[in-house]
């Protein structure tokens, strides 16, 4: 599902909401999650999962084309851990 499909589904299920308002709501939610992760905060959506930021240390990598060693800088990457309810639903429990 892509963002526009999510907006359309929410708008279809809530005919009292204007499509433009649903779009603003979805954008606000995604922006808040993004800003929280940028600050290093953890975002938990009960029953769905938790977003957090993990730090990857600097390391020596390898260019797959040339085989030459390259230095990979330290970086922060988003991480998602599924919640118990989502995991159970995916596994048919």
N, CA, C and O atoms as CSV, one atom per row, in Angstrom:
chain,resi,resn,atom,element,x,y,z
A,1,UNK,N,N,0.851,-1.172,0.000
A,1,UNK,CA,C,0.000,0.000,0.000
A,1,UNK,C,C,0.898,1.237,0.000
A,1,UNK,O,O,1.866,1.320,0.755
A,2,UNK,N,N,0.561,2.174,-0.847
A,2,UNK,CA,C,1.307,3.421,-0.892
A,2,UNK,C,C,0.488,4.519,-0.221
A,2,UNK,O,O,-0.694,4.339,0.072
A,3,UNK,N,N,1.130,5.649,0.016
A,3,UNK,CA,C,0.522,6.751,0.763
A,3,UNK,C,C,-0.834,7.168,0.183
A,3,UNK,O,O,-1.790,7.352,0.936
A,4,UNK,N,N,-0.933,7.319,-1.138
A,4,UNK,CA,C,-2.189,7.756,-1.762
A,4,UNK,C,C,-3.289,6.718,-1.575
A,4,UNK,O,O,-4.456,7.076,-1.418
A,5,UNK,N,N,-2.929,5.433,-1.590
A,5,UNK,CA,C,-3.925,4.375,-1.348
A,5,UNK,C,C,-4.425,4.429,0.093
A,5,UNK,O,O,-5.614,4.235,0.346
A,6,UNK,N,N,-3.530,4.690,1.031
A,6,UNK,CA,C,-3.915,4.823,2.434
A,6,UNK,C,C,-4.885,5.992,2.609
A,6,UNK,O,O,-5.910,5.865,3.280
A,7,UNK,N,N,-4.553,7.123,2.003
A,7,UNK,CA,C,-5.421,8.298,2.090
A,7,UNK,C,C,-6.792,7.989,1.501
A,7,UNK,O,O,-7.814,8.343,2.088
A,8,UNK,N,N,-6.819,7.331,0.344
A,8,UNK,CA,C,-8.089,7.004,-0.310
A,8,UNK,C,C,-8.918,6.052,0.547
A,8,UNK,O,O,-10.132,6.219,0.660
A,9,UNK,N,N,-8.272,5.057,1.150
A,9,UNK,CA,C,-8.988,4.086,1.988
A,9,UNK,C,C,-9.605,4.770,3.213
A,9,UNK,O,O,-10.756,4.503,3.560
A,10,UNK,N,N,-8.853,5.634,3.855
A,10,UNK,CA,C,-9.372,6.358,5.021
A,10,UNK,C,C,-10.524,7.266,4.604
A,10,UNK,O,O,-11.537,7.341,5.298
A,11,UNK,N,N,-10.375,7.951,3.478
A,11,UNK,CA,C,-11.432,8.845,2.991
A,11,UNK,C,C,-12.693,8.051,2.645
A,11,UNK,O,O,-13.804,8.505,2.919
A,12,UNK,N,N,-12.529,6.873,2.046
A,12,UNK,CA,C,-13.683,6.028,1.696
A,12,UNK,C,C,-14.413,5.529,2.939
A,12,UNK,O,O,-15.642,5.452,2.955
A,13,UNK,N,N,-13.653,5.190,3.980
A,13,UNK,CA,C,-14.252,4.661,5.213
A,13,UNK,C,C,-14.840,5.757,6.092
A,13,UNK,O,O,-15.597,5.468,7.018
A,14,UNK,N,N,-14.499,7.008,5.811
A,14,UNK,CA,C,-14.990,8.145,6.597
A,14,UNK,C,C,-15.544,9.215,5.661
A,14,UNK,O,O,-14.897,10.239,5.440
A,15,UNK,N,N,-16.745,8.986,5.108
A,15,UNK,CA,C,-17.291,9.922,4.121
A,15,UNK,C,C,-17.565,11.323,4.683
A,15,UNK,O,O,-17.722,12.271,3.914
A,16,UNK,N,N,-17.625,11.464,6.006
A,16,UNK,CA,C,-17.839,12.772,6.604
A,16,UNK,C,C,-16.584,13.644,6.571
A,16,UNK,O,O,-16.655,14.840,6.853
A,17,UNK,N,N,-15.428,13.051,6.226
A,17,UNK,CA,C,-14.178,13.804,6.139
A,17,UNK,C,C,-13.884,14.163,4.678
A,17,UNK,O,O,-14.096,13.353,3.776
A,18,UNK,N,N,-13.407,15.357,4.467
A,18,UNK,CA,C,-13.020,15.794,3.134
A,18,UNK,C,C,-11.670,15.165,2.785
A,18,UNK,O,O,-10.785,15.063,3.634
A,19,UNK,N,N,-11.526,14.749,1.536
A,19,UNK,CA,C,-10.301,14.082,1.079
A,19,UNK,C,C,-9.060,14.909,1.416
A,19,UNK,O,O,-8.047,14.355,1.844
A,20,UNK,N,N,-9.128,16.217,1.231
A,20,UNK,CA,C,-8.002,17.116,1.516
A,20,UNK,C,C,-7.640,17.080,3.004
A,20,UNK,O,O,-6.465,17.146,3.364
A,21,UNK,N,N,-8.665,16.974,3.870
A,21,UNK,CA,C,-8.403,16.902,5.314
A,21,UNK,C,C,-7.733,15.588,5.689
A,21,UNK,O,O,-6.833,15.568,6.529
A,22,UNK,N,N,-8.162,14.496,5.075
A,22,UNK,CA,C,-7.542,13.189,5.329
A,22,UNK,C,C,-6.075,13.237,4.917
A,22,UNK,O,O,-5.208,12.713,5.617
A,23,UNK,N,N,-5.805,13.868,3.782
A,23,UNK,CA,C,-4.430,14.008,3.300
A,23,UNK,C,C,-3.582,14.785,4.303
A,23,UNK,O,O,-2.435,14.414,4.555
A,24,UNK,N,N,-4.127,15.856,4.877
A,24,UNK,CA,C,-3.411,16.656,5.881
A,24,UNK,C,C,-3.151,15.843,7.145
A,24,UNK,O,O,-2.078,15.943,7.741
A,25,UNK,N,N,-4.139,15.035,7.556
A,25,UNK,CA,C,-3.995,14.215,8.759
A,25,UNK,C,C,-2.887,13.185,8.580
A,25,UNK,O,O,-2.024,13.039,9.445
A,26,UNK,N,N,-2.911,12.472,7.455
A,26,UNK,CA,C,-1.896,11.447,7.186
A,26,UNK,C,C,-0.514,12.099,7.115
A,26,UNK,O,O,0.449,11.568,7.669
A,27,UNK,N,N,-0.409,13.235,6.443
A,27,UNK,CA,C,0.876,13.942,6.350
A,27,UNK,C,C,1.367,14.372,7.726
A,27,UNK,O,O,2.555,14.257,8.027
A,28,UNK,N,N,0.458,14.867,8.562
A,28,UNK,CA,C,0.835,15.295,9.913
A,28,UNK,C,C,1.367,14.127,10.731
A,28,UNK,O,O,2.351,14.272,11.457
A,29,UNK,N,N,0.722,12.973,10.617
A,29,UNK,CA,C,1.176,11.782,11.357
A,29,UNK,C,C,2.572,11.379,10.908
A,29,UNK,O,O,3.457,11.162,11.737
A,30,UNK,N,N,2.771,11.278,9.592
A,30,UNK,CA,C,4.087,10.886,9.075
A,30,UNK,C,C,5.158,11.918,9.434
A,30,UNK,O,O,6.287,11.553,9.760
A,31,UNK,N,N,4.807,13.199,9.375
A,31,UNK,CA,C,5.772,14.243,9.735
A,31,UNK,C,C,6.166,14.147,11.204
A,31,UNK,O,O,7.341,14.299,11.538
A,32,UNK,N,N,5.208,13.899,12.079
A,32,UNK,CA,C,5.509,13.772,13.511
A,32,UNK,C,C,6.408,12.570,13.779
A,32,UNK,O,O,7.341,12.660,14.576
A,33,UNK,N,N,6.133,11.447,13.120
A,33,UNK,CA,C,6.981,10.257,13.287
A,33,UNK,C,C,8.393,10.570,12.805
A,33,UNK,O,O,9.366,10.236,13.480
A,34,UNK,N,N,8.511,11.210,11.644
A,34,UNK,CA,C,9.815,11.555,11.087
A,34,UNK,C,C,10.582,12.500,12.003
A,34,UNK,O,O,11.770,12.297,12.251
A,35,UNK,N,N,9.912,13.528,12.503
A,35,UNK,CA,C,10.574,14.481,13.387
A,35,UNK,C,C,11.013,13.839,14.700
A,35,UNK,O,O,12.090,14.141,15.213
A,36,UNK,N,N,10.184,12.958,15.237
A,36,UNK,CA,C,10.548,12.272,16.478
A,36,UNK,C,C,11.785,11.399,16.266
A,36,UNK,O,O,12.682,11.379,17.108
A,37,UNK,N,N,11.834,10.685,15.150
A,37,UNK,CA,C,13.003,9.849,14.864
A,37,UNK,C,C,14.237,10.705,14.630
A,37,UNK,O,O,15.336,10.328,15.038
A,38,UNK,N,N,14.073,11.845,13.983
A,38,UNK,CA,C,15.206,12.749,13.748
A,38,UNK,C,C,15.774,13.267,15.068
A,38,UNK,O,O,16.974,13.520,15.167
A,39,UNK,N,N,14.917,13.428,16.087
A,39,UNK,CA,C,15.375,13.859,17.422
A,39,UNK,C,C,15.991,12.698,18.202
A,39,UNK,O,O,16.596,12.901,19.255
A,40,UNK,N,N,15.831,11.475,17.676
A,40,UNK,CA,C,16.358,10.304,18.374
A,40,UNK,C,C,15.341,9.656,19.289
A,40,UNK,O,O,15.684,8.750,20.049
A,41,UNK,N,N,14.088,10.106,19.231
A,41,UNK,CA,C,13.031,9.538,20.065
A,41,UNK,C,C,12.517,8.227,19.467
A,41,UNK,O,O,12.752,7.925,18.297
A,42,UNK,N,N,11.827,7.475,20.280
A,42,UNK,CA,C,11.199,6.222,19.881
A,42,UNK,C,C,9.706,6.499,19.695
A,42,UNK,O,O,9.110,7.229,20.487
A,43,UNK,N,N,9.098,5.922,18.653
A,43,UNK,CA,C,7.672,6.100,18.390
A,43,UNK,C,C,7.007,4.735,18.467
A,43,UNK,O,O,7.328,3.833,17.694
A,44,UNK,N,N,6.076,4.590,19.406
A,44,UNK,CA,C,5.390,3.306,19.587
A,44,UNK,C,C,3.919,3.454,19.240
A,44,UNK,O,O,3.237,4.348,19.739
A,45,UNK,N,N,3.439,2.566,18.378
A,45,UNK,CA,C,2.026,2.493,18.018
A,45,UNK,C,C,1.531,1.151,18.538
A,45,UNK,O,O,1.772,0.113,17.921
A,46,UNK,N,N,0.844,1.175,19.667
A,46,UNK,CA,C,0.414,-0.057,20.339
A,46,UNK,C,C,-0.313,-0.998,19.387
A,46,UNK,O,O,-1.197,-0.578,18.640
A,47,UNK,N,N,0.062,-2.261,19.420
A,47,UNK,CA,C,-0.558,-3.274,18.585
A,47,UNK,C,C,0.033,-3.337,17.185
A,47,UNK,O,O,-0.160,-4.326,16.478
A,48,UNK,N,N,0.752,-2.293,16.774
A,48,UNK,CA,C,1.331,-2.254,15.431
A,48,UNK,C,C,2.835,-2.463,15.489
A,48,UNK,O,O,3.368,-3.376,14.858
A,49,UNK,N,N,3.519,-1.610,16.253
A,49,UNK,CA,C,4.961,-1.745,16.363
A,49,UNK,C,C,5.607,-0.481,16.864
A,49,UNK,O,O,4.933,0.475,17.249
A,50,UNK,N,N,6.930,-0.490,16.854
A,50,UNK,CA,C,7.686,0.648,17.355
A,50,UNK,C,C,8.792,1.009,16.370
A,50,UNK,O,O,9.506,0.146,15.859
A,51,UNK,N,N,8.910,2.306,16.121
A,51,UNK,CA,C,9.982,2.836,15.296
A,51,UNK,C,C,11.049,3.387,16.223
A,51,UNK,O,O,10.745,4.032,17.226
A,52,UNK,N,N,12.299,3.127,15.881
A,52,UNK,CA,C,13.400,3.690,16.655
A,52,UNK,C,C,14.568,3.941,15.705
A,52,UNK,O,O,14.500,3.618,14.519
A,53,UNK,N,N,15.631,4.517,16.239
A,53,UNK,CA,C,16.821,4.796,15.446
A,53,UNK,C,C,17.963,3.973,16.016
A,53,UNK,O,O,18.204,3.976,17.224
A,54,UNK,N,N,18.662,3.272,15.140
A,54,UNK,CA,C,19.832,2.504,15.560
A,54,UNK,C,C,21.082,3.127,14.954
A,54,UNK,O,O,21.064,3.644,13.837
A,55,UNK,N,N,22.154,3.065,15.712
A,55,UNK,CA,C,23.429,3.610,15.252
A,55,UNK,C,C,24.263,2.487,14.655
A,55,UNK,O,O,24.455,1.438,15.271
A,56,UNK,N,N,24.752,2.724,13.452
A,56,UNK,CA,C,25.685,1.781,12.834
A,56,UNK,C,C,27.072,2.391,12.918
A,56,UNK,O,O,27.294,3.513,12.463
A,57,UNK,N,N,27.994,1.657,13.497
A,57,UNK,CA,C,29.362,2.142,13.664
A,57,UNK,C,C,30.070,2.237,12.317
A,57,UNK,O,O,29.682,1.596,11.340
A,58,UNK,N,N,31.113,3.053,12.295
A,58,UNK,CA,C,31.950,3.160,11.107
A,58,UNK,C,C,32.633,1.804,10.886
A,58,UNK,O,O,32.908,1.063,11.830
A,59,UNK,N,N,32.893,1.509,9.621
A,59,UNK,CA,C,33.514,0.217,9.312
A,59,UNK,C,C,34.242,0.309,7.984
A,59,UNK,O,O,34.131,1.297,7.259
A,60,UNK,N,N,34.970,-0.720,7.689
A,60,UNK,CA,C,35.626,-0.834,6.393
A,60,UNK,C,C,34.747,-1.740,5.539
A,60,UNK,O,O,34.524,-2.904,5.874
A,61,UNK,N,N,34.251,-1.190,4.431
A,61,UNK,CA,C,33.418,-1.967,3.516
A,61,UNK,C,C,34.208,-2.329,2.282
A,61,UNK,O,O,35.418,-2.109,2.217
A,62,UNK,N,N,33.512,-2.890,1.295
A,62,UNK,CA,C,34.171,-3.305,0.069
A,62,UNK,C,C,33.312,-2.891,-1.104
A,62,UNK,O,O,32.108,-3.147,-1.117
A,63,UNK,N,N,33.915,-2.260,-2.082
A,63,UNK,CA,C,33.223,-1.919,-3.315
A,63,UNK,C,C,33.014,-3.217,-4.097
A,63,UNK,O,O,33.995,-3.841,-4.501
A,64,UNK,N,N,31.766,-3.645,-4.324
A,64,UNK,CA,C,31.533,-4.932,-4.975
A,64,UNK,C,C,32.014,-4.971,-6.432
A,64,UNK,O,O,32.308,-6.041,-6.964
A,65,UNK,N,N,32.091,-3.823,-7.060
A,65,UNK,CA,C,32.504,-3.792,-8.468
A,65,UNK,C,C,34.015,-3.965,-8.614
A,65,UNK,O,O,34.484,-4.711,-9.474
A,66,UNK,N,N,34.773,-3.266,-7.762
A,66,UNK,CA,C,36.235,-3.286,-7.903
A,66,UNK,C,C,36.921,-4.150,-6.848
A,66,UNK,O,O,38.082,-4.520,-7.018
A,67,UNK,N,N,36.220,-4.476,-5.760
A,67,UNK,CA,C,36.833,-5.248,-4.687
A,67,UNK,C,C,37.687,-4.390,-3.764
A,67,UNK,O,O,38.274,-4.902,-2.810
A,68,UNK,N,N,37.763,-3.098,-4.036
A,68,UNK,CA,C,38.586,-2.185,-3.252
A,68,UNK,C,C,37.924,-1.873,-1.907
A,68,UNK,O,O,36.700,-1.769,-1.821
A,69,UNK,N,N,38.739,-1.725,-0.862
A,69,UNK,CA,C,38.223,-1.386,0.461
A,69,UNK,C,C,37.836,0.085,0.505
A,69,UNK,O,O,38.538,0.948,-0.022
A,70,UNK,N,N,36.693,0.349,1.151
A,70,UNK,CA,C,36.251,1.733,1.309
A,70,UNK,C,C,35.828,1.943,2.753
A,70,UNK,O,O,35.354,1.026,3.423
A,71,UNK,N,N,36.012,3.183,3.219
A,71,UNK,CA,C,35.616,3.515,4.575
A,71,UNK,C,C,34.144,3.918,4.571
A,71,UNK,O,O,33.745,4.805,3.816
A,72,UNK,N,N,33.338,3.272,5.410
A,72,UNK,CA,C,31.928,3.605,5.548
A,72,UNK,C,C,31.773,4.342,6.871
A,72,UNK,O,O,32.141,3.831,7.929
A,73,UNK,N,N,31.225,5.547,6.797
A,73,UNK,CA,C,31.089,6.374,7.990
A,73,UNK,C,C,30.005,5.843,8.923
A,73,UNK,O,O,29.138,5.068,8.521
A,74,UNK,N,N,30.078,6.279,10.173
A,74,UNK,CA,C,29.023,5.976,11.146
A,74,UNK,C,C,27.719,6.598,10.655
A,74,UNK,O,O,27.727,7.697,10.102
A,75,UNK,N,N,26.613,5.909,10.853
A,75,UNK,CA,C,25.324,6.477,10.456
A,75,UNK,C,C,24.212,5.975,11.349
A,75,UNK,O,O,24.353,4.985,12.067
A,76,UNK,N,N,23.106,6.684,11.282
A,76,UNK,CA,C,21.912,6.323,12.037
A,76,UNK,C,C,20.855,5.865,11.043
A,76,UNK,O,O,20.624,6.520,10.027
A,77,UNK,N,N,20.217,4.742,11.340
A,77,UNK,CA,C,19.220,4.180,10.425
A,77,UNK,C,C,17.917,3.915,11.179
A,77,UNK,O,O,17.937,3.574,12.361
A,78,UNK,N,N,16.779,4.075,10.485
A,78,UNK,CA,C,15.501,3.779,11.136
A,78,UNK,C,C,15.341,2.269,11.312
A,78,UNK,O,O,15.818,1.478,10.498
A,79,UNK,N,N,14.666,1.893,12.384
A,79,UNK,CA,C,14.444,0.478,12.695
A,79,UNK,C,C,12.988,0.317,13.117
A,79,UNK,O,O,12.451,1.153,13.844
A,80,UNK,N,N,12.355,-0.754,12.660
A,80,UNK,CA,C,10.961,-1.018,13.014
A,80,UNK,C,C,10.863,-2.402,13.639
A,80,UNK,O,O,11.349,-3.385,13.079
A,81,UNK,N,N,10.235,-2.468,14.795
A,81,UNK,CA,C,10.001,-3.747,15.463
A,81,UNK,C,C,8.493,-3.946,15.554
A,81,UNK,O,O,7.788,-3.096,16.096
A,82,UNK,N,N,7.997,-5.055,15.029
A,82,UNK,CA,C,6.554,-5.302,15.020
A,82,UNK,C,C,6.031,-5.531,16.431
A,82,UNK,O,O,6.730,-6.058,17.297
A,83,UNK,N,N,4.786,-5.122,16.638
A,83,UNK,CA,C,4.116,-5.357,17.905
A,83,UNK,C,C,3.554,-6.767,17.961
A,83,UNK,O,O,3.436,-7.433,16.933
A,84,UNK,N,N,3.214,-7.215,19.137
A,84,UNK,CA,C,2.713,-8.573,19.329
A,84,UNK,C,C,1.434,-8.830,18.546
A,84,UNK,O,O,1.298,-9.886,17.929
A,85,UNK,N,N,0.488,-7.884,18.554
A,85,UNK,CA,C,-0.769,-8.086,17.836
A,85,UNK,C,C,-0.542,-8.231,16.334
A,85,UNK,O,O,-1.167,-9.079,15.696
A,86,UNK,N,N,0.332,-7.424,15.768
A,86,UNK,CA,C,0.644,-7.518,14.329
A,86,UNK,C,C,1.324,-8.842,14.022
A,86,UNK,O,O,0.970,-9.509,13.050
A,87,UNK,N,N,2.295,-9.230,14.838
A,87,UNK,CA,C,3.001,-10.498,14.644
A,87,UNK,C,C,2.026,-11.672,14.698
A,87,UNK,O,O,2.082,-12.575,13.863
A,88,UNK,N,N,1.127,-11.651,15.695
A,88,UNK,CA,C,0.139,-12.728,15.824
A,88,UNK,C,C,-0.779,-12.795,14.623
A,88,UNK,O,O,-1.097,-13.879,14.134
A,89,UNK,N,N,-1.204,-11.638,14.148
A,89,UNK,CA,C,-2.124,-11.599,13.004
A,89,UNK,C,C,-1.443,-12.107,11.734
A,89,UNK,O,O,-2.062,-12.811,10.936
A,90,UNK,N,N,-0.177,-11.755,11.548
A,90,UNK,CA,C,0.556,-12.227,10.385
A,90,UNK,C,C,0.779,-13.736,10.409
A,90,UNK,O,O,0.830,-14.392,9.369
A,91,UNK,N,N,0.910,-14.264,11.611
A,91,UNK,CA,C,1.160,-15.703,11.762
A,91,UNK,C,C,-0.118,-16.518,11.951
A,91,UNK,O,O,-0.058,-17.723,12.198
A,92,UNK,N,N,-1.266,-15.867,11.835
A,92,UNK,CA,C,-2.544,-16.580,11.915
A,92,UNK,C,C,-2.949,-17.004,13.306
A,92,UNK,O,O,-3.753,-17.926,13.446
A,93,UNK,N,N,-2.433,-16.378,14.332
A,93,UNK,CA,C,-2.786,-16.732,15.714
A,93,UNK,C,C,-3.961,-15.928,16.194
A,93,UNK,O,O,-4.397,-16.092,17.334
